[in-house]
């Protein structure tokens, strides 16, 4: 059974930084990443990374956010710098299985609030 455990959200002032972590278990994952959903908006990709270290970022976070993963620990990280109020959202960890790419799983979500 696949489980995703997220951590690292919280309240930060504009210009600040946060680091999100998501520890996965129960399978091997080809893709790991982060989506976010702000109130009244759809859930959008923030960043993803394949098991071969190919990265993909939303244009809005390029140059500010960095995704990384530790394959041995099955953990994906999102380092978020220069945060703005527009980054406020619930951030969801996302993984796709290696052996069955049709199987995707989501974390429970962690709130990131950027405000004074």
Secondary structure, 3 states (H helix, E strand, C coil): CCEEEEECCEEECCCCCEEEEEEEECCCEEEEEEEEECCCCCCEEEEEEECCCCEEECHHHCCCEEEEEECCCCEEEEEECCCCHHHCEEEEEEEEECCCCCCEEECCCEEEEECC
